[in-house]
Amino acid sequence: MENISSYSQHFEDWNSRELSDQLILQDLMQYKKVNENEAKEILSTYKKSKIEKRQTLGFIAAGIGAFLCMLSCILTLIGVLPEMRGLILYGFTSLGITVIVLGLYLIFED
């Protein structure tokens, strides 16, 4: 069996074509000449890599959202642009919380 990491090119191809698990298994067994157990192991690795990419994106989004909330707090406390206090306080905070919730969804979604 080839090293599973050598299938990363196939992972990207499967992801772009949005193939179902059954079609991926069929592709592996017919065209790559892999037995069923190895195909299931490769499919499992593929699923883990998809989850890992999504969780990484989720952590980045949550970090950006937290930064927006912190920025809103600091700018409000400093009093930069007092005429825009409502926008800074409520706008940035709402946007930050929305981005945090999106990030948490990406992290914890199955």
Backbone bond lengths (Angstrom), bond angles and torsions (degrees), N, CA, C in turn:
res aa  C-N    CA-C-N  psi(-1)  N-CA   C-N-CA  omega(-1)  CA-C   N-CA-C  phi
1 M - - - 1.451 - - 1.518 109.89 -
2 E 1.314 116.16 138.50 1.449 120.43 176.17 1.522 109.30 -67.65
3 N 1.307 114.96 158.67 1.452 119.99 175.19 1.530 108.69 -61.78
4 I 1.321 116.54 135.74 1.462 120.79 -176.40 1.530 110.56 -61.58
5 S 1.321 118.00 -33.32 1.463 119.88 179.97 1.523 111.64 -64.97
6 S 1.347 117.78 -19.49 1.458 120.25 177.80 1.531 111.59 -72.98
7 Y 1.312 116.94 -8.36 1.460 121.60 179.06 1.525 112.54 -90.53
8 S 1.326 118.32 5.78 1.465 120.18 -177.56 1.527 111.54 -60.82
9 Q 1.324 117.57 -33.62 1.467 120.59 176.24 1.537 109.86 -63.73
10 H 1.326 115.82 -40.18 1.466 120.03 178.06 1.532 110.61 -67.50
11 F 1.341 117.16 -36.03 1.456 121.13 178.47 1.528 110.04 -57.27
12 E 1.317 116.28 -47.07 1.465 120.63 -179.76 1.530 110.68 -64.07
13 D 1.333 116.16 -39.82 1.468 120.66 178.92 1.518 110.72 -63.89
14 W 1.332 117.16 -46.44 1.469 121.22 179.76 1.523 110.42 -62.93
15 N 1.324 115.77 -39.06 1.459 119.97 -179.19 1.531 110.71 -66.75
16 S 1.321 117.36 -41.96 1.469 119.94 -179.08 1.536 111.38 -69.94
17 R 1.333 116.97 -32.31 1.468 120.77 178.68 1.519 112.43 -85.49
18 E 1.343 117.43 -8.42 1.467 124.31 179.47 1.528 111.90 52.79
19 L 1.325 115.42 51.11 1.462 120.64 -179.87 1.520 111.03 -76.74
20 S 1.326 116.23 148.77 1.459 121.17 175.27 1.532 108.61 -78.17
21 D 1.320 115.11 166.94 1.466 120.10 -179.94 1.528 111.33 -59.50
22 Q 1.327 115.80 -40.79 1.464 120.48 -178.62 1.526 111.15 -63.25
23 L 1.329 116.87 -42.30 1.465 120.02 179.51 1.525 111.93 -67.82
24 I 1.328 116.82 -34.73 1.464 120.22 177.44 1.521 110.05 -65.82
25 L 1.340 116.61 -45.09 1.472 120.07 177.75 1.529 110.68 -60.88
26 Q 1.306 115.87 -42.74 1.466 120.67 179.38 1.531 109.93 -63.00
27 D 1.317 117.26 -42.93 1.462 122.09 178.60 1.525 111.05 -61.03
28 L 1.315 115.96 -43.87 1.463 119.78 -179.18 1.527 111.98 -65.57
29 M 1.321 116.15 -43.50 1.464 119.05 -175.62 1.524 112.60 -75.18
30 Q 1.329 117.76 -33.99 1.463 119.62 -177.22 1.524 112.75 -84.40
31 Y 1.326 116.14 -50.93 1.462 118.95 -170.69 1.527 113.70 -94.23
32 K 1.318 116.95 -28.90 1.458 119.84 -178.83 1.532 112.16 -96.82
33 K 1.314 116.09 -6.25 1.469 122.83 178.37 1.534 111.51 56.16
34 V 1.329 115.10 52.71 1.456 122.02 179.44 1.526 107.21 -111.23
35 N 1.345 116.63 140.94 1.466 117.58 178.53 1.534 110.59 -74.03
36 E 1.317 116.13 170.65 1.465 120.92 -171.25 1.525 112.92 -63.05
37 N 1.333 117.81 -42.24 1.467 120.71 -179.21 1.526 111.28 -64.28
38 E 1.333 116.42 -43.34 1.459 120.01 178.99 1.526 110.41 -66.65
39 A 1.321 117.01 -36.93 1.464 120.73 178.65 1.524 110.48 -64.13
40 K 1.327 117.54 -41.61 1.461 120.95 178.29 1.533 110.79 -65.65
41 E 1.321 117.03 -36.83 1.462 120.82 177.91 1.538 110.58 -66.27
42 I 1.318 116.23 -41.67 1.471 120.59 178.03 1.523 110.04 -65.49
43 L 1.330 117.37 -41.38 1.467 121.62 177.75 1.528 110.76 -62.41
44 S 1.318 116.76 -41.14 1.462 120.80 177.44 1.530 110.90 -62.24
45 T 1.315 116.68 -41.97 1.471 120.79 177.94 1.522 110.29 -64.91
46 Y 1.320 117.10 -39.01 1.463 121.98 177.70 1.529 110.76 -61.26
47 K 1.339 116.09 -45.72 1.461 119.87 179.38 1.531 111.02 -62.88
48 K 1.337 116.51 -41.19 1.465 120.18 178.96 1.523 110.99 -63.18
49 S 1.327 117.21 -38.80 1.464 119.23 -179.69 1.528 110.71 -68.32
50 K 1.342 117.66 -36.35 1.465 120.32 176.41 1.518 110.91 -64.18
51 I 1.328 116.47 -43.94 1.461 121.07 179.63 1.530 110.15 -64.03
52 E 1.324 116.63 -41.20 1.463 120.89 -179.86 1.527 111.43 -62.96
53 K 1.320 117.64 -42.18 1.471 120.88 178.34 1.528 110.99 -64.17
54 R 1.337 116.31 -42.81 1.461 120.54 179.76 1.530 110.92 -64.60
55 Q 1.340 117.15 -41.32 1.452 120.25 179.78 1.525 111.36 -67.60
56 T 1.323 117.40 -37.10 1.459 120.38 176.89 1.521 110.19 -61.47
57 L 1.319 116.27 -44.89 1.460 120.79 176.94 1.530 110.56 -61.58
58 G 1.318 116.70 -38.44 1.465 121.46 178.21 1.515 112.38 -63.54
59 F 1.338 117.57 -43.05 1.460 120.81 178.37 1.532 110.76 -65.45
60 I 1.314 116.96 -38.05 1.464 120.19 177.66 1.530 109.92 -64.44
61 A 1.329 116.96 -45.42 1.470 120.75 179.37 1.527 111.13 -62.91
62 A 1.320 117.79 -42.92 1.463 120.86 179.19 1.529 110.50 -63.63
63 G 1.310 117.04 -38.54 1.468 120.74 177.64 1.516 111.88 -65.33
64 I 1.322 116.85 -42.16 1.469 120.65 177.86 1.529 110.09 -64.08
65 G 1.318 116.41 -42.22 1.465 120.10 178.43 1.520 112.02 -63.05
66 A 1.323 116.67 -41.99 1.470 120.27 177.87 1.523 110.55 -63.97
67 F 1.336 116.16 -39.42 1.464 119.85 177.85 1.533 110.49 -62.95
68 L 1.327 118.16 -42.18 1.462 120.99 178.28 1.529 111.36 -62.10
69 C 1.316 117.04 -40.61 1.470 120.41 178.02 1.523 111.09 -64.83
70 M 1.334 116.39 -43.19 1.460 120.34 179.07 1.531 109.96 -64.88
71 L 1.331 117.14 -42.36 1.458 121.63 178.97 1.525 110.68 -61.50
72 S 1.316 117.02 -41.09 1.455 121.66 177.52 1.523 110.91 -60.76
73 C 1.311 116.52 -44.93 1.461 121.33 179.86 1.527 110.85 -62.91
74 I 1.321 116.87 -47.69 1.465 120.88 -177.56 1.525 111.09 -64.51
75 L 1.333 116.93 -45.93 1.464 119.87 -179.54 1.527 111.76 -64.59
76 T 1.324 117.04 -33.69 1.464 120.24 177.72 1.521 110.61 -70.17
77 L 1.327 117.17 -42.35 1.467 120.68 -179.75 1.526 111.79 -67.65
78 I 1.318 117.30 -37.34 1.466 120.85 -179.99 1.527 110.11 -72.17
79 G 1.299 116.84 -32.18 1.455 121.15 179.22 1.510 113.03 86.69
80 V 1.327 117.42 29.35 1.451 121.28 176.55 1.524 108.36 -68.18
81 L 1.306 116.17 131.55 1.472 122.68 -179.65 1.536 111.59 51.15
82 P 1.332 117.37 71.77 1.469 120.42 -177.65 1.529 113.82 -57.65
83 E 1.327 117.79 -29.22 1.465 119.49 179.82 1.524 112.01 -71.53
84 M 1.331 117.29 -15.40 1.468 120.99 178.75 1.530 111.26 -110.77
85 R 1.331 116.06 22.13 1.464 120.04 -177.11 1.537 112.22 -57.99
86 G 1.311 117.08 -42.40 1.470 120.90 -179.56 1.519 111.81 -62.68
87 L 1.331 116.15 -43.30 1.466 119.72 179.00 1.524 110.67 -64.38
88 I 1.329 116.26 -44.86 1.469 119.67 -179.10 1.518 110.63 -65.53
89 L 1.333 116.55 -48.15 1.456 120.41 -176.27 1.525 112.41 -68.45
90 Y 1.316 117.24 -51.55 1.460 119.88 -174.25 1.530 113.03 -89.47
91 G 1.312 117.02 -35.69 1.464 120.41 -178.84 1.518 112.68 -69.03
92 F 1.346 116.47 -53.34 1.465 119.91 -179.34 1.523 111.36 -65.02
93 T 1.340 116.17 -39.00 1.463 119.34 -179.79 1.528 110.50 -65.51
94 S 1.324 116.94 -44.34 1.473 119.85 179.03 1.521 111.04 -63.25
95 L 1.321 116.42 -43.78 1.459 120.51 178.03 1.528 110.78 -63.30
96 G 1.325 116.76 -43.11 1.468 121.05 179.06 1.516 112.23 -61.91
97 I 1.317 116.70 -44.12 1.470 120.27 179.92 1.521 110.57 -65.83
98 T 1.328 116.69 -39.29 1.469 120.15 177.78 1.522 110.96 -61.88
99 V 1.322 116.98 -43.32 1.469 120.82 179.66 1.528 110.53 -67.65
100 I 1.333 117.36 -37.19 1.471 120.52 176.52 1.523 110.58 -62.65
101 V 1.329 117.34 -45.59 1.472 120.97 179.88 1.524 110.38 -62.77
102 L 1.327 117.50 -41.14 1.460 121.03 175.95 1.527 110.22 -60.01
103 G 1.324 117.04 -45.07 1.469 121.02 178.55 1.518 111.92 -61.27
104 L 1.333 116.59 -43.24 1.463 120.22 178.97 1.529 111.17 -64.86
105 Y 1.319 115.85 -36.82 1.468 118.75 175.92 1.520 110.60 -60.89
106 L 1.329 116.66 -45.98 1.464 120.09 179.99 1.531 111.73 -64.61
107 I 1.315 116.85 -33.57 1.468 120.09 -179.34 1.522 111.35 -71.51
108 F 1.333 117.09 -46.16 1.461 120.25 -170.44 1.525 115.48 -97.68
109 E 1.340 118.34 -8.03 1.443 120.44 -179.23 1.538 110.13 -69.75
110 D 1.310 116.69 141.90 1.470 120.27 178.19 1.470 111.66 -88.96
